[in-house]
Amino acid sequence: MNKTAHYVDMKDSGIKWIGEVPASWNVRTLYQLVTRVNNKNSDLAEQNLLSLSYGKIKRKDINTNDGLLPASFDGYNIIEAGDIVLRLTDLQNDHTSLRVGHATERGIITSAYTTLRPINPAHSRYLYYLIHAFDLKKGFYGMGSGVRQGLNYDEVKELRVVIPSQQEQDAIVAYLDDVCQQIDILIDETSASLGEYKEWRITVIQNAVTKGVCPQRKMKASQLDWIEEIPASWDTKRIKFFGDQSAIHSETNSGYIGLENIESGTGRYVESKSNDFEAEGVALQIAPGDVIFGKLRPYLAKSYLVTKNGCCSTEFIVIHANKCCPRYLKYVMLSPKFVDIINMSTYGAKMPRANWNFIGSVKAPFPTIEEQEEIADSLDRHCTRIDDLIAEKRELIEKLELYKRSLIYETVTGKRKVV
C-alpha cells in the first residue's frame, strides 16, 4: 500500500462540496472533459448486455432479461470500456443507491442512463472516482431546483470538477484501486461470516423447538409434515391451541407496530421512519404476551412477542398465547421449517398472504410448560449472543464502508496526497 501525506500549498476551489484543493490543480467544467455517448444499438449490432447495480457495471444474460424481447434492446446505448455511466432517475424516492459506474468492456446499457466518455481516455478512472465521490456526498440530489424525478446531460455537464496533473491522477487511481480492493475483500469476508451467523441462529432455533435442550433423549416419529422426530415425552398441538386469535380493531395508533418494525427471522423490534396507522386507518389491538406473525409474505418470518399495550398492522395475525409460554411460541413461528409450511399455503402472486385458518391448523411440538420455558430461556441466551456477534459484524462493515468513502473523497479532492 502506498504511503500518504498532505499537500502544503492549497487554494479554494470555489466548489462547495470540494472546498480547498492543491494550488497546482485545475478547476474545470465537466463538459470540457467528457462527451455524451449516444450510440444506439441499431439492428442489435451489439448483444453484450450490461447493467448498473450497486455502483458496479455487470454483464447480464440478454436472453433472460426480465422477459424483455430482443427487439427492445435496439434502442439501448452501445458503450465502451472507460465510459462512465450515471443513473439519474428516481431521485425523489431513492436516496440510497450508488448512481455511478465505470465500464470495463464494450456492451449495451439502457438509454435511460447517461453515459459520459472522457475526451482524454487517460482521465477516465480518475474522473470516475471523482464523480463517484460526488455521488457518495449525495450531490446529484441537490442539483436543479425543486423536487426532481431525474437529471439530464445538459444539467450534469455543468458540474464543476478539479483535475490534477496526469502523474498525480495515475498515482491516485493506483492507490485507490489497491486500497479499495483490500477493503472490499474485508467487507466480503465479513459479509460471508455474517451469513454464517444467521444460519447458525436458524439452526439453533430449529433444533431447540423440535428436540429441546436436553441431550441424549428418546425420540419418536412426530407425525408432522415439517418435523421427522420429536422427544418421546412431547405432544403435538395445532397452533390455534396455543392461544386465541384476536381480531379486535384498535381505536388508537398508540404503540403501532407495522411489518417494517419487525426484523425478518429474529423477532427483534426495529425503529422505522413511520409508525402511523395503515392507509385505511385500521389496526389490531395487542397486549403484553401476545405473539404476532406476519401473514403478508410469511417467508420473511416476522414473528414478535409483544411487550406493551398498543396496536399492530392487520397484516399480522395476533395470538393471545394464554395456553403456552409466549416466548416458546414466538420461536416456533420463527423456525424455518414452520415458516416453509406456512409459505406453501399462500395465495396471491405479487403479495402472497397466508390466512389464520391454515396457520391455526398447522401442528407444532408441544412439550410441558416447564420445558417450553426452559427452551425459551436457552434460546434467549443463545440468540442474544449470536445477535451481538452479528451486530459487531454489521458495525465492522459499516466502518469499512465509511472509511472507504472517506478515503476516496479525501484522495480525489486533494485532502490526502499520494506519494
RABELNOR-V320531 format. One record per residue. N is the residue number from 1. SS is DSSP state (a for helix, b for strand, c for the rest). PSI is psi in whole degrees, -180 to 180 (* if undefined). D_LAST is the distance of its C-alpha to the last C-alpha in Angstrom with 2 decimals. Layout:
BEGIN
n:N ss:SS psi:PSI d_last:D_LAST
n:N ss:SS psi:PSI d_last:D_LAST
END
This chain:
BEGIN
n:1 ss:c psi:135 d_last:10.67
n:2 ss:c psi:154 d_last:6.87
n:3 ss:c psi:160 d_last:6.11
n:4 ss:b psi:153 d_last:6.01
n:5 ss:b psi:-163 d_last:7.12
n:6 ss:c psi:146 d_last:9.46
n:7 ss:c psi:147 d_last:10.42
n:8 ss:c psi:-52 d_last:13.41
n:9 ss:c psi:117 d_last:15.61
n:10 ss:b psi:160 d_last:16.83
n:11 ss:b psi:161 d_last:19.92
n:12 ss:b psi:125 d_last:22.31
n:13 ss:c psi:-19 d_last:21.94
n:14 ss:c psi:7 d_last:25.60
n:15 ss:c psi:118 d_last:24.93
n:16 ss:c psi:-47 d_last:26.27
n:17 ss:c psi:-13 d_last:24.28
n:18 ss:c psi:-44 d_last:20.90
n:19 ss:c psi:-138 d_last:21.61
n:20 ss:b psi:145 d_last:19.18
n:21 ss:b psi:165 d_last:16.24
n:22 ss:b psi:143 d_last:14.04
n:23 ss:c psi:-27 d_last:16.68
n:24 ss:c psi:-7 d_last:15.52
n:25 ss:c psi:151 d_last:15.84
n:26 ss:b psi:148 d_last:19.26
n:27 ss:b psi:130 d_last:21.84
n:28 ss:b psi:163 d_last:23.95
n:29 ss:b psi:144 d_last:26.83
n:30 ss:a psi:-37 d_last:26.52
n:31 ss:a psi:-16 d_last:29.50
n:32 ss:a psi:-14 d_last:27.72
n:33 ss:c psi:-17 d_last:25.18
n:34 ss:b psi:163 d_last:27.39
n:35 ss:b psi:158 d_last:31.00
n:36 ss:b psi:135 d_last:33.19
n:37 ss:c psi:123 d_last:34.29
n:38 ss:c psi:73 d_last:38.06
n:39 ss:c psi:89 d_last:39.18
n:40 ss:b psi:146 d_last:42.13
n:41 ss:c psi:64 d_last:42.98
n:42 ss:a psi:138 d_last:46.42
n:43 ss:a psi:27 d_last:48.84
n:44 ss:a psi:45 d_last:46.30
n:45 ss:c psi:-31 d_last:44.49
n:46 ss:c psi:135 d_last:41.51
n:47 ss:c psi:14 d_last:42.06
n:48 ss:c psi:95 d_last:38.67
n:49 ss:b psi:130 d_last:38.71
n:50 ss:b psi:155 d_last:35.47
n:51 ss:b psi:154 d_last:35.09
n:52 ss:b psi:118 d_last:32.50
n:53 ss:b psi:125 d_last:32.58
n:54 ss:c psi:38 d_last:30.30
n:55 ss:c psi:8 d_last:27.55
n:56 ss:b psi:139 d_last:27.87
n:57 ss:b psi:119 d_last:29.79
n:58 ss:b psi:158 d_last:32.12
n:59 ss:b psi:148 d_last:35.15
n:60 ss:b psi:154 d_last:38.63
n:61 ss:c psi:116 d_last:41.98
n:62 ss:a psi:-21 d_last:43.70
n:63 ss:a psi:-9 d_last:47.08
n:64 ss:a psi:45 d_last:46.64
n:65 ss:c psi:72 d_last:44.97
n:66 ss:c psi:34 d_last:47.07
n:67 ss:c psi:4 d_last:50.19
n:68 ss:c psi:141 d_last:49.02
n:69 ss:c psi:149 d_last:51.00
n:70 ss:a psi:-35 d_last:49.23
n:71 ss:a psi:-25 d_last:50.51
n:72 ss:a psi:-15 d_last:48.43
n:73 ss:a psi:-1 d_last:45.23
n:74 ss:a psi:-29 d_last:46.59
n:75 ss:a psi:5 d_last:44.98
n:76 ss:c psi:163 d_last:41.56
n:77 ss:b psi:133 d_last:38.53
n:78 ss:b psi:123 d_last:37.13
n:79 ss:b psi:164 d_last:33.33
n:80 ss:c psi:164 d_last:30.83
n:81 ss:c psi:134 d_last:27.56
n:82 ss:c psi:-14 d_last:24.76
n:83 ss:c psi:153 d_last:27.14
n:84 ss:b psi:122 d_last:26.42
n:85 ss:b psi:131 d_last:29.46
n:86 ss:b psi:130 d_last:30.48
n:87 ss:c psi:104 d_last:33.39
n:88 ss:c psi:28 d_last:34.77
n:89 ss:b psi:164 d_last:38.19
n:90 ss:c psi:37 d_last:39.86
n:91 ss:c psi:-26 d_last:37.72
n:92 ss:c psi:-19 d_last:40.67
n:93 ss:c psi:-41 d_last:41.00
n:94 ss:c psi:105 d_last:37.76
n:95 ss:c psi:14 d_last:35.09
n:96 ss:c psi:-25 d_last:33.24
n:97 ss:c psi:152 d_last:32.34
n:98 ss:c psi:129 d_last:28.98
n:99 ss:c psi:6 d_last:29.80
n:100 ss:b psi:131 d_last:26.97
n:101 ss:b psi:157 d_last:26.53
n:102 ss:b psi:118 d_last:24.74
n:103 ss:c psi:138 d_last:27.17
n:104 ss:c psi:0 d_last:26.46
n:105 ss:c psi:164 d_last:29.90
n:106 ss:c psi:143 d_last:32.90
n:107 ss:b psi:-168 d_last:35.52
n:108 ss:b psi:146 d_last:37.55
n:109 ss:b psi:154 d_last:36.94
n:110 ss:c psi:138 d_last:39.23
n:111 ss:c psi:-3 d_last:39.56
n:112 ss:c psi:-19 d_last:39.61
n:113 ss:c psi:155 d_last:35.80
n:114 ss:b psi:124 d_last:33.92
n:115 ss:b psi:129 d_last:31.75
n:116 ss:b psi:139 d_last:29.17
n:117 ss:b psi:115 d_last:28.08
n:118 ss:b psi:133 d_last:25.10
n:119 ss:c psi:-41 d_last:26.52
n:120 ss:c psi:109 d_last:23.45
n:121 ss:a psi:-25 d_last:22.81
n:122 ss:a psi:-20 d_last:19.17
n:123 ss:a psi:-9 d_last:18.74
n:124 ss:a psi:-55 d_last:20.49
n:125 ss:a psi:-39 d_last:18.07
n:126 ss:a psi:-45 d_last:15.97
n:127 ss:a psi:-37 d_last:19.37
n:128 ss:a psi:-49 d_last:20.62
n:129 ss:a psi:-38 d_last:17.96
n:130 ss:a psi:-46 d_last:18.63
n:131 ss:a psi:-33 d_last:22.40
n:132 ss:a psi:-41 d_last:22.17
n:133 ss:a psi:-39 d_last:20.62
n:134 ss:a psi:-40 d_last:23.56
n:135 ss:a psi:-42 d_last:25.88
n:136 ss:a psi:-29 d_last:24.63
n:137 ss:c psi:2 d_last:25.46
n:138 ss:c psi:36 d_last:28.87
n:139 ss:a psi:-32 d_last:28.60
n:140 ss:a psi:-28 d_last:31.08
n:141 ss:a psi:-20 d_last:33.82
n:142 ss:a psi:-1 d_last:33.73
n:143 ss:c psi:153 d_last:34.07
n:144 ss:c psi:-159 d_last:37.55
n:145 ss:c psi:147 d_last:40.44
n:146 ss:c psi:-171 d_last:42.70
n:147 ss:c psi:117 d_last:42.71
n:148 ss:c psi:139 d_last:41.15
n:149 ss:c psi:-27 d_last:41.69
n:150 ss:b psi:172 d_last:38.97
n:151 ss:c psi:159 d_last:36.97
n:152 ss:c psi:175 d_last:37.22
n:153 ss:a psi:-39 d_last:35.04
n:154 ss:a psi:-29 d_last:36.54
n:155 ss:a psi:-43 d_last:35.24
n:156 ss:a psi:-34 d_last:31.78
n:157 ss:c psi:-19 d_last:31.11
n:158 ss:c psi:-1 d_last:31.24
n:159 ss:c psi:130 d_last:28.18
n:160 ss:b psi:137 d_last:25.73
n:161 ss:b psi:172 d_last:22.04
n:162 ss:b psi:146 d_last:18.83
n:163 ss:b psi:118 d_last:16.97
n:164 ss:c psi:-178 d_last:13.67
n:165 ss:c psi:161 d_last:13.42
n:166 ss:a psi:-37 d_last:13.73
n:167 ss:a psi:-43 d_last:10.55
n:168 ss:a psi:-40 d_last:8.70
n:169 ss:a psi:-47 d_last:11.41
n:170 ss:a psi:-40 d_last:10.94
n:171 ss:a psi:-42 d_last:7.35
n:172 ss:a psi:-47 d_last:8.88
n:173 ss:a psi:-45 d_last:11.96
n:174 ss:a psi:-42 d_last:10.85
n:175 ss:a psi:-49 d_last:9.23
n:176 ss:a psi:-39 d_last:12.41
n:177 ss:a psi:-42 d_last:14.74
n:178 ss:a psi:-53 d_last:13.87
n:179 ss:a psi:-42 d_last:14.03
n:180 ss:a psi:-35 d_last:16.95
n:181 ss:a psi:-43 d_last:18.79
n:182 ss:a psi:-42 d_last:18.71
n:183 ss:a psi:-43 d_last:19.94
n:184 ss:a psi:-37 d_last:22.57
n:185 ss:a psi:-44 d_last:23.84
n:186 ss:a psi:-41 d_last:24.38
n:187 ss:a psi:-43 d_last:26.12
n:188 ss:a psi:-42 d_last:28.30
n:189 ss:a psi:-41 d_last:29.29
n:190 ss:a psi:-40 d_last:30.15
n:191 ss:a psi:-38 d_last:32.09
n:192 ss:a psi:-43 d_last:34.01
n:193 ss:a psi:-32 d_last:35.05
n:194 ss:a psi:-43 d_last:36.02
n:195 ss:a psi:-37 d_last:38.38
n:196 ss:a psi:-40 d_last:39.81
n:197 ss:a psi:-40 d_last:40.64
n:198 ss:a psi:-40 d_last:42.39
n:199 ss:a psi:-38 d_last:44.41
n:200 ss:a psi:-45 d_last:45.28
n:201 ss:a psi:-45 d_last:46.61
n:202 ss:a psi:-45 d_last:48.73
n:203 ss:a psi:-42 d_last:50.16
n:204 ss:a psi:-45 d_last:51.02
n:205 ss:a psi:-48 d_last:52.90
n:206 ss:a psi:-45 d_last:54.72
n:207 ss:a psi:-41 d_last:55.88
n:208 ss:a psi:-42 d_last:57.04
n:209 ss:a psi:-8 d_last:59.16
n:210 ss:a psi:-20 d_last:60.75
n:211 ss:a psi:-14 d_last:61.19
n:212 ss:c psi:-171 d_last:61.03
n:213 ss:c psi:2 d_last:59.37
n:214 ss:c psi:124 d_last:62.13
n:215 ss:c psi:164 d_last:61.47
n:216 ss:c psi:59 d_last:64.07
n:217 ss:c psi:158 d_last:66.55
n:218 ss:c psi:136 d_last:69.11
n:219 ss:b psi:164 d_last:68.07
n:220 ss:b psi:161 d_last:70.10
n:221 ss:b psi:135 d_last:69.63
n:222 ss:c psi:-26 d_last:68.42
n:223 ss:c psi:20 d_last:70.23
n:224 ss:c psi:152 d_last:67.21
n:225 ss:c psi:-27 d_last:65.29
n:226 ss:c psi:3 d_last:61.88
n:227 ss:c psi:135 d_last:62.53
n:228 ss:c psi:-50 d_last:64.26
n:229 ss:b psi:153 d_last:65.31
n:230 ss:b psi:163 d_last:65.67
n:231 ss:b psi:143 d_last:67.13
n:232 ss:c psi:-28 d_last:70.89
n:233 ss:c psi:-5 d_last:71.70
n:234 ss:c psi:157 d_last:69.82
n:235 ss:b psi:176 d_last:71.37
n:236 ss:b psi:142 d_last:69.95
n:237 ss:b psi:153 d_last:70.41
n:238 ss:b psi:149 d_last:69.58
n:239 ss:a psi:-36 d_last:66.81
n:240 ss:a psi:-17 d_last:69.42
n:241 ss:a psi:-26 d_last:71.18
n:242 ss:a psi:-21 d_last:68.20
n:243 ss:c psi:168 d_last:68.84
n:244 ss:b psi:142 d_last:70.21
n:245 ss:b psi:136 d_last:68.26
n:246 ss:b psi:140 d_last:67.96
n:247 ss:c psi:33 d_last:68.09
n:248 ss:c psi:122 d_last:68.82
n:249 ss:b psi:144 d_last:67.13
n:250 ss:c psi:148 d_last:65.49
n:251 ss:c psi:6 d_last:66.32
n:252 ss:c psi:152 d_last:63.20
n:253 ss:c psi:15 d_last:59.49
n:254 ss:c psi:129 d_last:58.83
n:255 ss:c psi:35 d_last:56.46
n:256 ss:b psi:136 d_last:55.84
n:257 ss:b psi:119 d_last:54.00
n:258 ss:c psi:171 d_last:52.75
n:259 ss:a psi:-36 d_last:51.45
n:260 ss:a psi:-14 d_last:47.89
n:261 ss:a psi:-11 d_last:48.46
n:262 ss:b psi:123 d_last:48.98
n:263 ss:c psi:134 d_last:46.14
n:264 ss:c psi:131 d_last:47.01
n:265 ss:c psi:-6 d_last:48.16
n:266 ss:c psi:-23 d_last:47.78
n:267 ss:c psi:18 d_last:50.45
n:268 ss:c psi:142 d_last:48.02
n:269 ss:b psi:136 d_last:48.35
n:270 ss:c psi:145 d_last:45.32
n:271 ss:c psi:152 d_last:45.19
n:272 ss:c psi:167 d_last:45.06
n:273 ss:c psi:-29 d_last:44.80
n:274 ss:c psi:124 d_last:48.49
n:275 ss:c psi:45 d_last:51.32
n:276 ss:c psi:174 d_last:54.22
n:277 ss:c psi:157 d_last:57.25
n:278 ss:c psi:169 d_last:56.93
n:279 ss:c psi:-36 d_last:57.69
n:280 ss:c psi:0 d_last:61.37
n:281 ss:c psi:28 d_last:61.52
n:282 ss:c psi:139 d_last:62.78
n:283 ss:c psi:167 d_last:61.69
n:284 ss:b psi:143 d_last:63.29
n:285 ss:b psi:142 d_last:64.21
n:286 ss:b psi:155 d_last:62.50
n:287 ss:c psi:161 d_last:63.19
n:288 ss:c psi:134 d_last:61.81
n:289 ss:c psi:-15 d_last:62.46
n:290 ss:b psi:148 d_last:62.32
n:291 ss:b psi:126 d_last:60.14
n:292 ss:b psi:147 d_last:58.70
n:293 ss:b psi:129 d_last:57.46
n:294 ss:b psi:115 d_last:55.83
n:295 ss:c psi:-15 d_last:58.23
n:296 ss:b psi:124 d_last:55.93
n:297 ss:c psi:64 d_last:53.64
n:298 ss:a psi:-18 d_last:54.74
n:299 ss:a psi:-16 d_last:52.21
n:300 ss:a psi:-12 d_last:49.71
n:301 ss:c psi:63 d_last:51.70
n:302 ss:c psi:88 d_last:51.90
n:303 ss:b psi:136 d_last:54.32
n:304 ss:b psi:140 d_last:54.46
n:305 ss:b psi:116 d_last:56.73
n:306 ss:c psi:137 d_last:57.74
n:307 ss:c psi:-10 d_last:57.53
n:308 ss:c psi:161 d_last:59.08
n:309 ss:c psi:143 d_last:61.52
n:310 ss:b psi:-148 d_last:60.22
n:311 ss:b psi:163 d_last:60.15
n:312 ss:b psi:166 d_last:58.17
n:313 ss:c psi:148 d_last:57.70
n:314 ss:c psi:-3 d_last:60.63
n:315 ss:c psi:0 d_last:58.23
n:316 ss:b psi:154 d_last:58.71
n:317 ss:b psi:146 d_last:61.84
n:318 ss:b psi:123 d_last:62.93
n:319 ss:b psi:119 d_last:64.73
n:320 ss:b psi:98 d_last:66.63
n:321 ss:c psi:70 d_last:66.00
n:322 ss:c psi:2 d_last:69.27
n:323 ss:c psi:17 d_last:70.34
n:324 ss:c psi:177 d_last:67.25
n:325 ss:c psi:115 d_last:64.24
n:326 ss:a psi:-37 d_last:62.03
n:327 ss:a psi:-38 d_last:58.83
n:328 ss:a psi:-44 d_last:60.12
n:329 ss:a psi:-40 d_last:60.95
n:330 ss:a psi:-45 d_last:57.46
n:331 ss:a psi:-37 d_last:56.00
n:332 ss:a psi:-44 d_last:58.58
n:333 ss:c psi:-5 d_last:57.51
n:334 ss:c psi:-16 d_last:53.84
n:335 ss:c psi:135 d_last:54.59
n:336 ss:a psi:-35 d_last:53.18
n:337 ss:a psi:-34 d_last:56.43
n:338 ss:a psi:-46 d_last:58.37
n:339 ss:a psi:-39 d_last:55.88
n:340 ss:a psi:-42 d_last:56.27
n:341 ss:a psi:-45 d_last:60.05
n:342 ss:a psi:-41 d_last:59.86
n:343 ss:a psi:-31 d_last:57.40
n:344 ss:c psi:-17 d_last:59.82
n:345 ss:c psi:-1 d_last:62.44
n:346 ss:c psi:159 d_last:60.51
n:347 ss:b psi:151 d_last:61.74
n:348 ss:c psi:122 d_last:59.94
n:349 ss:c psi:-50 d_last:57.28
n:350 ss:c psi:-39 d_last:54.66
n:351 ss:c psi:74 d_last:55.25
n:352 ss:c psi:137 d_last:56.89
n:353 ss:b psi:153 d_last:59.06
n:354 ss:c psi:163 d_last:61.20
n:355 ss:c psi:162 d_last:64.43
n:356 ss:a psi:-36 d_last:66.09
n:357 ss:a psi:-43 d_last:69.08
n:358 ss:a psi:-48 d_last:66.96
n:359 ss:a psi:-45 d_last:64.59
n:360 ss:a psi:-24 d_last:67.61
n:361 ss:a psi:-13 d_last:69.33
n:362 ss:c psi:132 d_last:66.55
n:363 ss:b psi:146 d_last:67.50
n:364 ss:b psi:158 d_last:65.19
n:365 ss:b psi:141 d_last:65.61
n:366 ss:b psi:85 d_last:67.64
n:367 ss:c psi:-178 d_last:67.81
n:368 ss:c psi:160 d_last:69.60
n:369 ss:a psi:-39 d_last:68.26
n:370 ss:a psi:-42 d_last:67.45
n:371 ss:a psi:-32 d_last:65.35
n:372 ss:a psi:-44 d_last:63.69
n:373 ss:a psi:-37 d_last:62.57
n:374 ss:a psi:-43 d_last:61.45
n:375 ss:a psi:-44 d_last:59.34
n:376 ss:a psi:-41 d_last:57.89
n:377 ss:a psi:-45 d_last:57.05
n:378 ss:a psi:-44 d_last:55.30
n:379 ss:a psi:-36 d_last:53.32
n:380 ss:a psi:-45 d_last:52.37
n:381 ss:a psi:-50 d_last:50.86
n:382 ss:a psi:-44 d_last:49.12
n:383 ss:a psi:-35 d_last:47.81
n:384 ss:a psi:-42 d_last:46.51
n:385 ss:a psi:-46 d_last:44.59
n:386 ss:a psi:-42 d_last:43.17
n:387 ss:a psi:-37 d_last:42.41
n:388 ss:a psi:-41 d_last:40.47
n:389 ss:a psi:-41 d_last:38.36
n:390 ss:a psi:-42 d_last:37.85
n:391 ss:a psi:-39 d_last:36.85
n:392 ss:a psi:-41 d_last:34.22
n:393 ss:a psi:-42 d_last:32.78
n:394 ss:a psi:-40 d_last:32.84
n:395 ss:a psi:-39 d_last:31.12
n:396 ss:a psi:-43 d_last:28.32
n:397 ss:a psi:-43 d_last:27.93
n:398 ss:a psi:-42 d_last:27.92
n:399 ss:a psi:-40 d_last:25.23
n:400 ss:a psi:-42 d_last:23.00
n:401 ss:a psi:-44 d_last:23.69
n:402 ss:a psi:-40 d_last:22.99
n:403 ss:a psi:-43 d_last:19.69
n:404 ss:a psi:-45 d_last:18.66
n:405 ss:a psi:-44 d_last:19.93
n:406 ss:a psi:-41 d_last:18.23
n:407 ss:a psi:-45 d_last:14.81
n:408 ss:a psi:-50 d_last:15.43
n:409 ss:a psi:-49 d_last:16.79
n:410 ss:a psi:-36 d_last:14.20
n:411 ss:a psi:-45 d_last:11.32
n:412 ss:a psi:-13 d_last:13.54
n:413 ss:c psi:9 d_last:14.97
n:414 ss:c psi:11 d_last:12.06
n:415 ss:c psi:-17 d_last:13.00
n:416 ss:c psi:127 d_last:9.74
n:417 ss:b psi:130 d_last:6.35
n:418 ss:b psi:124 d_last:3.82
n:419 ss:c psi:* d_last:0.00
END
